[in-house]
């Protein structure tokens, strides 16, 4: 289980930190694997 996420120099963000995460879903996949499509039907 993830409890913290730290992003540095990711796309337009210099830094981003999330802590005390509740239940979360992450979609991970290569380009063209329909991740954006899944967001559209939710």
Secondary structure as UniProt FT lines:
FT   STRAND          4..10
FT   TURN            11..12
FT   STRAND          13..19
FT   TURN            31..32
FT   HELIX           35..40
//
